[in-house]
Amino acid sequence: MQNEPRITQLPESPPRRISRAIPRGLAITGPILFSYGFRPFFLAGGSWAVIAMLLWIAALAFGWPIGGDYGAAAWHAHEMLFGFTPAVLAGFLLTAVPNWTGRLPVSGPPLMVLVAIWAIGRLAMLSPALIGVTAAAVVDALFLPSLLFICAREVVAGRKWSDLKVITGLAALSLANILFHHAVIGQDHSGAFNRLGISAYVMLITIIGGRIIPSFTRNWMKKFGHKTFPVPHNRFDEIAIAAGLVALGAWVVRPEHPATAVLATTAGLLHAIRLYRWRGWRTWPEKLLLILHLAYAFVALGLFGIALGTLGVIDEFSVLHLLSVGAVASMMIAVMSRVSRGHTGRVLTASLMTAASYAAILLAAVLRLLANVLPDFYGPLIVAAGLSWILAFSLFCWECGPMLVNVRRVAHGDGASS
């Protein structure tokens, strides 16, 4: 067997928006997997998305006692919101924040420790009886605050005060995870902390997505000679983000109140208009871009779903999955595939396998919604949605896994994540 490639063989590319070149991945020697945050966390997140869903389907079909005393349903909800998803978020932020701040990325032993904290949390939650439910919750709750500390330190040190909005979203996620554990252990079934966690992810999408989607779209349009470009970020975008924050806050606290329906409908319209201003339909030839627009469309659809849920037209599980699968998971697989390609020197275009993974995750979102809308077919639709999810992330791991564990190729583009 050949020796594992080392970081010193070929460094990562320098960040794009800094005043001086900063070498990437030269701070340490070690496995290339730990040279940059996206590498271990995208691989771990994608793999856990598959494993956790397989375990959930097995629990439904065969009664496997996953999660032990924590409960299979609570375990599933937790691992989707605070297991798989934070890993992908960590991979993105640990790659994007150095670009934003011009500072060195977290790599080597510190990155290994952070990955270990995440992995130990997954083991603790899978079999909490080994150390006790409360202890397992404490172990799991360490990861998001650790990521928060690292990102906040970098943003403050780089004096990128505008990026504190992202730090606020991370803080909300950290709190939501802790409160989720408290609710499960205390037998609180209100679902408020599910809503808080999903809302935090959606807000991060509206903030970060509003930065990268029009930017990537503009660059692509310029390359192919388009004359009409996405509208630049302006006051309208700030109003849309603020409206989304208010609507999601109302949904977390008072999901049944009529005012929530009004706020959510208003926010949904604003975000639909915001998406229209980005000219996403022109990106149809490039699925690597199109999926970003489609995933963001689920933000608007999810806000409309909140309004329908408040009015009793659809149930809360439909709303939760419309946002968590349609918006959050779709956006994450879109970002994972783009960053994996760009930061490992691949061409920034979607292969057939990549496009298939996008189709699978979008299908999973639709099927999961239909499962609650068509109760007579609930069982088969749940399984079909789960299998579509598994297919989406399996295709990502199959295609991008080798990119993540091997040295960077000669760059074909910046592959930027921000």
C-alpha positions in Angstrom: 0.0 0.0 0.0 1.3 3.4 -0.8 2.0 5.9 1.9 -0.8 8.4 2.5 -0.2 11.7 0.7 1.2 14.5 2.9 0.2 18.1 2.9 3.6 19.3 1.9 3.2 17.6 -1.5 0.9 20.2 -2.8 -0.6 23.1 -0.8 -4.1 24.4 -1.2 -4.7 27.5 -3.2 -4.4 30.9 -1.6 -7.5 32.8 -0.5 -9.0 35.2 -3.0 -9.7 38.4 -1.1 -6.7 39.2 1.0 -4.0 41.8 0.8 -1.1 39.3 0.8 -0.7 35.7 -0.2 -1.2 33.3 2.7 0.0 29.7 2.0 -2.7 27.1 2.4 -2.1 23.9 4.2 1.6 24.7 5.0 1.2 25.2 8.7 1.6 21.5 9.4 2.6 18.2 7.9 0.2 15.3 8.0 -2.6 13.6 6.1 -4.0 15.7 3.2 -7.4 14.9 4.6 -6.8 17.3 7.5 -5.2 20.1 5.4 -8.5 22.0 5.1 -11.8 21.9 7.0 -14.0 20.9 4.0 -12.1 17.7 3.4 -12.8 15.7 6.6 -16.1 17.3 7.4 -17.7 16.9 4.0 -16.6 13.3 3.9 -17.8 12.7 7.4 -21.1 14.6 6.9 -21.9 12.9 3.7 -21.1 9.4 5.1 -23.2 10.1 8.2 -26.1 11.3 6.2 -26.2 7.9 4.6 -25.5 5.8 7.7 -28.0 7.7 9.9 -30.8 7.4 7.3 -30.1 3.7 6.9 -30.4 3.3 10.7 -33.6 5.2 10.8 -35.2 3.1 8.0 -34.1 0.0 9.9 -35.6 1.3 13.1 -38.9 1.9 11.3 -38.9 -1.4 9.5 -37.4 -3.7 12.1 -37.7 -1.8 15.4 -34.0 -1.4 15.9 -33.5 0.5 19.2 -31.3 3.3 17.8 -30.7 6.1 20.3 -31.5 3.8 23.3 -33.3 5.7 26.0 -33.1 8.9 24.0 -35.7 7.4 21.7 -35.5 6.5 18.0 -37.6 9.4 16.7 -35.8 12.0 18.8 -32.4 10.5 17.7 -33.4 10.7 14.1 -34.5 14.3 14.4 -31.3 15.2 16.4 -28.9 13.5 14.0 -30.4 15.2 11.0 -30.4 18.7 12.6 -27.4 18.5 14.9 -25.4 15.6 13.7 -25.0 15.5 9.9 -25.8 19.1 9.2 -23.3 20.7 11.6 -20.5 18.6 10.0 -21.3 20.1 6.6 -21.6 23.6 8.0 -18.3 23.2 9.7 -16.6 22.1 6.5 -18.0 25.1 4.7 -17.2 27.7 7.4 -13.7 26.4 8.1 -13.1 26.9 4.4 -15.0 30.1 3.8 -13.9 32.1 6.9 -10.2 32.1 6.0 -11.3 33.6 2.6 -13.4 36.2 4.4 -10.7 37.1 7.0 -7.4 36.5 5.2 -6.2 34.3 8.0 -4.8 30.8 7.9 -7.3 27.9 7.9 -7.6 25.6 10.9 -5.7 22.5 9.8 -3.6 19.6 11.2 -4.0 18.5 14.9 -6.5 21.3 15.8 -8.7 20.1 12.9 -8.3 16.5 13.9 -9.4 17.4 17.5 -12.5 19.2 16.1 -13.4 16.2 13.9 -12.9 13.9 16.9 -15.3 15.9 19.0 -17.9 15.6 16.3 -17.4 11.9 15.8 -17.5 11.1 19.6 -20.8 13.0 19.8 -22.2 10.7 17.1 -21.1 7.6 19.0 -22.4 9.0 22.3 -25.8 9.7 20.8 -26.0 6.3 19.0 -25.6 4.4 22.3 -26.3 6.9 25.1 -26.8 4.0 27.6 -23.1 3.5 27.7 -22.5 6.7 29.6 -26.0 7.8 30.3 -28.4 10.0 28.4 -27.4 13.3 30.1 -23.7 12.6 29.7 -24.2 11.7 26.0 -26.1 15.0 25.5 -23.2 16.9 27.2 -20.6 15.2 24.9 -22.7 15.9 21.8 -23.2 19.5 22.8 -19.5 20.3 22.8 -19.1 20.4 19.0 -21.1 23.5 18.0 -19.7 25.8 20.7 -16.2 24.7 19.7 -16.9 25.6 16.1 -18.5 28.8 17.2 -15.4 29.7 19.2 -13.1 29.1 16.3 -15.2 31.0 13.8 -15.8 33.9 16.2 -12.0 34.1 17.0 -11.2 34.3 13.3 -13.8 36.9 12.4 -12.8 39.1 15.4 -9.1 38.7 14.6 -9.7 39.5 11.0 -12.0 42.4 11.9 -14.7 41.3 9.6 -17.5 42.7 11.6 -20.1 42.2 8.8 -19.6 38.4 9.2 -20.8 38.5 12.8 -24.3 37.7 11.4 -23.0 34.2 10.6 -21.6 33.9 14.1 -25.0 34.8 15.5 -26.5 32.0 13.5 -23.9 29.6 14.9 -24.7 30.7 18.4 -28.4 30.1 17.8 -27.6 26.6 16.6 -25.5 25.9 19.6 -28.3 27.0 21.9 -30.9 25.1 19.9 -28.9 21.9 20.3 -28.6 22.3 24.0 -32.3 23.1 24.4 -33.2 20.2 22.1 -31.4 17.8 24.5 -33.1 19.5 27.5 -36.5 19.1 25.9 -36.0 15.4 25.1 -34.7 14.5 28.5 -37.4 16.6 30.1 -40.2 15.1 28.0 -41.0 18.4 26.3 -42.8 17.5 23.0 -43.6 21.1 21.9 -41.1 20.9 19.0 -40.0 24.5 19.6 -36.3 23.6 19.5 -36.7 21.6 16.2 -38.1 24.8 14.8 -35.3 26.9 16.3 -32.6 24.7 14.8 -34.2 24.7 11.4 -34.8 28.4 11.5 -31.1 29.0 12.4 -30.0 27.0 9.3 -32.5 28.8 7.1 -31.2 32.2 8.3 -27.7 31.2 7.5 -28.8 30.2 4.0 -30.5 33.6 3.5 -27.3 35.4 4.7 -24.6 33.3 3.1 -26.7 32.2 0.1 -27.4 35.8 -0.6 -23.7 36.3 -0.9 -22.6 33.3 -2.9 -25.5 32.6 -5.2 -25.7 35.9 -7.1 -21.9 36.1 -7.1 -21.4 32.7 -8.7 -24.3 33.4 -11.1 -22.8 36.7 -12.2 -19.4 35.1 -12.8 -20.9 32.3 -14.9 -23.1 34.7 -16.9 -20.1 36.9 -17.7 -18.2 33.9 -18.8 -20.9 33.0 -21.3 -21.6 36.5 -22.6 -24.9 37.2 -20.8 -25.9 40.9 -20.6 -28.4 40.8 -17.8 -26.9 40.0 -14.4 -28.3 39.3 -10.9 -29.3 42.4 -9.0 -26.5 43.4 -6.5 -27.1 43.1 -2.8 -29.1 46.2 -1.7 -31.6 47.4 0.8 -34.3 45.0 -0.6 -32.1 42.0 0.4 -31.7 43.4 3.9 -35.5 43.8 4.2 -36.1 40.2 3.0 -33.6 38.8 5.5 -35.1 40.8 8.3 -38.6 39.7 7.3 -37.5 36.1 7.3 -36.0 36.5 10.7 -39.2 37.9 12.1 -41.4 35.2 10.5 -39.2 32.4 11.6 -39.0 33.8 15.1 -42.8 33.9 15.2 -42.9 30.3 14.0 -40.6 29.1 16.7 -42.6 30.8 19.5 -46.2 30.9 18.2 -46.6 28.5 15.3 -50.3 28.5 15.6 -50.9 32.3 15.8 -52.6 33.9 12.7 -50.0 36.7 12.8 -47.4 34.0 12.0 -49.2 33.1 8.8 -49.2 36.8 7.7 -45.5 37.3 8.6 -44.5 34.0 6.9 -46.5 34.8 3.7 -44.9 38.3 3.5 -41.4 36.9 4.0 -42.0 34.1 1.5 -43.0 36.7 -1.1 -40.0 38.8 -0.4 -37.6 35.8 -0.7 -39.3 34.7 -3.9 -38.8 38.1 -5.4 -35.2 38.1 -4.1 -34.6 34.7 -5.9 -36.2 36.1 -9.1 -33.7 39.0 -9.0 -30.8 36.5 -9.2 -31.9 35.3 -12.7 -31.6 31.7 -11.8 -33.5 30.3 -14.8 -30.6 31.3 -17.0 -28.3 28.8 -15.2 -30.2 25.8 -16.5 -27.2 24.6 -18.6 -25.0 24.4 -15.5 -26.6 22.2 -12.8 -23.8 23.1 -10.3 -25.4 26.6 -10.3 -29.0 25.7 -10.9 -29.2 23.6 -7.7 -28.2 26.6 -5.6 -31.3 28.5 -6.9 -33.6 25.5 -6.6 -32.5 25.0 -3.0 -33.1 28.6 -2.2 -36.5 28.4 -3.8 -37.4 26.0 -0.9 -36.7 28.8 1.5 -39.6 30.7 0.0 -41.7 27.5 -0.3 -40.9 26.7 3.3 -42.1 30.1 4.5 -45.3 29.6 2.6 -45.5 26.2 4.2 -45.3 27.8 7.6 -48.3 30.0 6.7 -50.2 26.9 5.5 -49.3 25.0 8.7 -50.5 27.9 10.8 -53.8 27.8 9.0 -54.0 24.0 9.4 -53.8 23.2 5.7 -50.6 21.0 6.2 -49.1 19.6 9.4 -45.9 20.7 11.2 -44.0 17.6 10.0 -44.6 18.7 6.4 -43.3 22.2 7.2 -40.3 20.9 9.0 -39.2 18.6 6.2 -40.0 21.1 3.5 -37.4 23.4 5.1 -34.9 20.8 6.4 -34.7 18.6 3.3 -35.8 21.0 0.6 -33.9 24.0 1.7 -31.1 22.9 4.1 -30.1 19.5 2.8 -30.4 20.5 -0.8 -28.3 23.6 -0.2 -25.7 21.6 1.6 -25.2 19.0 -1.0 -25.0 21.8 -3.6 -22.3 23.6 -1.6 -20.5 20.3 -0.8 -20.1 19.3 -4.4 -19.1 22.8 -5.6 -16.5 23.4 -2.8 -15.1 19.8 -3.2 -14.6 20.4 -6.9 -13.3 23.9 -6.8 -10.9 23.5 -3.9 -9.4 20.3 -5.2 -8.7 21.8 -8.7 -11.6 20.1 -10.6 -13.6 21.8 -13.3 -16.5 23.7 -11.9 -19.2 21.9 -13.8 -21.7 19.2 -12.7 -21.1 15.6 -13.9 -24.0 13.3 -14.6 -23.5 11.7 -11.2 -23.5 15.1 -9.5 -26.7 16.1 -11.3 -28.3 12.7 -10.3 -27.4 13.5 -6.6 -29.2 16.8 -7.0 -32.3 15.2 -8.5 -32.3 12.6 -5.7 -32.3 15.1 -2.9 -35.0 17.2 -4.5 -37.1 14.1 -5.0 -36.5 13.2 -1.3 -38.0 16.6 -0.3 -41.0 16.1 -2.5 -41.7 12.5 -1.4 -41.3 13.4 2.3 -43.9 16.2 1.9 -46.3 13.8 0.0 -46.0 11.3 2.8 -47.8 13.6 5.1 -50.2 14.9 2.4 -51.2 11.4 1.3 -51.5 9.4 4.6 -52.7 6.3 2.8 -49.3 5.9 1.2 -47.3 7.2 4.2 -45.2 4.1 4.7 -44.0 3.6 1.2 -43.5 7.3 0.6 -41.3 7.6 3.8 -39.2 4.7 2.6 -38.9 6.1 -0.9 -37.9 9.5 0.5 -35.3 7.9 2.7 -33.9 5.9 -0.1 -33.7 9.0 -2.3 -31.8 10.8 0.5 -29.4 7.8 0.7 -28.9 7.8 -3.0 -28.1 11.5 -3.1 -25.4 11.4 -0.4 -24.1 8.1 -1.6 -23.5 9.6 -5.0 -21.7 12.5 -3.4 -19.5 10.3 -1.4 -18.7 8.0 -4.3 -17.8 10.9 -6.6 -16.3 13.4 -4.2 -14.8 11.1 -1.6 -11.6 10.5 -3.7 -11.2 14.2 -4.3 -11.3 14.9 -0.5 -8.6 12.4 0.4 -6.1 13.1 -2.4 -3.9 16.0 -3.2 -5.2 19.0 -5.2 -5.0 19.0 -8.9 -3.8 21.9 -11.0 -6.5 24.5 -10.5 -9.2 25.0 -13.2 -11.0 27.7 -11.2 -11.2 29.2 -7.8 -14.0 26.9 -6.6 -14.7 29.5 -4.0 -17.0 29.0 -1.2 -17.6 32.6 -0.6 
